[in-house]
Amino acid sequence: MAVQQRPLSPHLQVYKPQLTMVLSIVHRGTGVVLSLGAFLLAAWLIAVAGDGDAFAQFNACASSLPGRFVLHAFTASLAYHLLNGIRHLLWDIGWGFELPKAYASGWAVLGLALAITCVIAYLGLRAGGAA
C-alpha cells in the first residue's frame, strides 16, 4: 500500500505576527503567571499567619531585586489580564470586532496595563515597600 503524501496545515512560522495574535498569546501567558502567583500569595498568607520571623524573611525576599522583579511582573500580568478580560467581555456583547476597533482596544489595553503597573510600582517605591 502506497503512503499518500498529504500537505501539512500552516503553522505559526507561516503567519505574520499581528497585534491580535500577540495579545492572545500574552493573555494566555499572563494567565499562567497569575496561576503561579497564587502560590506566592499563599506563601505570603502563611508567612503572615506564622511568626514574625517568617514574615520578616518573606519581606526580605520580596524587597530584594529579584523579589521586586517578580512582584512587578505579577502586577503587570494582573493589570494586563484584567484589562484584556474586560476587552473580551466587550467582544462577548458584540462590541469591538471591527478591525480598527480591535487594534485600538488592543493598544489601549497595552498602554493602560503599562500605566497601571508604573503607577503601582511608583506608589510602592514611594511608600518604601517592595511593590
C-alpha positions in Angstrom: 0.0 0.0 0.0 1.5 3.3 -1.0 1.7 6.1 1.5 -0.1 9.2 0.3 1.8 12.5 0.8 -0.7 15.0 2.2 0.0 18.7 2.6 0.7 19.9 6.2 -1.6 22.6 7.6 0.1 26.0 8.1 1.9 26.6 11.3 2.9 29.7 13.2 6.0 30.2 11.0 3.7 30.8 8.0 1.8 33.6 9.6 3.0 37.2 10.1 2.6 38.1 13.8 -0.4 40.5 14.2 -1.3 42.5 17.2 -4.4 40.4 18.0 -2.4 37.2 17.8 0.3 38.5 20.0 -2.2 39.8 22.6 -4.0 36.5 22.6 -0.7 34.6 23.3 0.3 37.2 26.0 -3.2 36.8 27.6 -2.6 33.1 28.0 0.9 33.7 29.3 -0.3 36.1 31.9 -2.9 33.6 33.0 -0.1 31.1 33.7 1.9 33.8 35.6 -1.2 34.6 37.7 -1.7 30.9 38.5 1.9 30.7 39.7 1.4 34.0 41.6 -1.4 32.4 43.5 1.3 30.2 45.2 3.2 33.4 46.0 0.1 34.8 47.6 -0.4 31.6 49.6 3.2 31.8 50.8 2.6 35.4 51.9 -0.5 34.4 53.8 1.3 31.6 55.5 4.1 34.0 56.5 1.5 36.5 57.9 -0.2 33.7 59.8 3.1 32.4 61.2 5.5 34.0 63.5 7.3 37.4 63.0 10.4 35.7 61.7 8.6 34.1 58.8 7.0 37.4 57.8 10.4 39.2 58.1 12.0 36.6 55.9 9.3 36.9 53.3 9.6 40.7 53.3 13.3 40.4 52.9 12.9 38.2 49.8 10.2 40.5 48.4 12.4 43.5 49.0 15.4 42.1 47.1 16.0 42.9 43.5 14.7 39.5 42.2 11.7 39.8 44.6 10.8 43.2 43.3 11.1 41.9 39.7 8.7 39.1 40.5 6.2 41.4 42.2 6.4 43.9 39.2 5.9 41.0 36.7 2.9 39.8 38.7 1.5 43.3 38.9 1.9 43.8 35.1 0.3 40.4 34.5 -2.6 41.2 36.7 -3.2 44.6 35.1 -2.9 43.2 31.5 -5.0 40.1 32.2 -7.8 42.2 33.9 -8.0 44.8 31.1 -7.8 42.2 28.3 -10.5 40.2 30.1 -12.7 43.3 30.1 -11.9 43.7 26.3 -13.1 40.1 25.8 -16.3 40.8 27.8 -17.0 43.6 25.4 -16.4 41.3 22.5 -19.0 38.9 24.1 -21.6 41.6 23.8 -20.7 42.3 20.2 -18.6 45.4 20.6 -15.2 45.8 19.0 -15.0 43.1 16.4 -14.2 45.6 13.6 -10.5 45.5 12.8 -9.9 49.2 13.7 -11.7 48.8 17.0 -9.8 45.5 17.7 -6.5 47.2 17.2 -7.4 50.4 19.1 -8.7 48.4 22.1 -5.6 46.2 21.9 -3.2 49.2 22.0 -5.4 50.7 24.8 -5.1 47.6 26.9 -1.3 47.6 26.5 -1.0 51.3 27.3 -3.3 51.1 30.3 -1.6 48.0 31.7 1.7 49.7 31.4 0.4 52.9 33.1 -1.2 50.9 35.9 1.9 48.9 36.5 4.1 52.0 36.6 1.7 53.8 39.0 1.6 50.8 41.4 5.4 50.5 41.2 5.8 54.2 41.9 3.5 54.1 44.8 5.2 51.1 46.2 8.6 52.7 46.0 7.3 55.9 47.4 5.9 54.1 50.4 9.2 52.4 50.9 7.8 48.9 50.3 8.8 46.1 47.9 6.0 46.7 45.5 
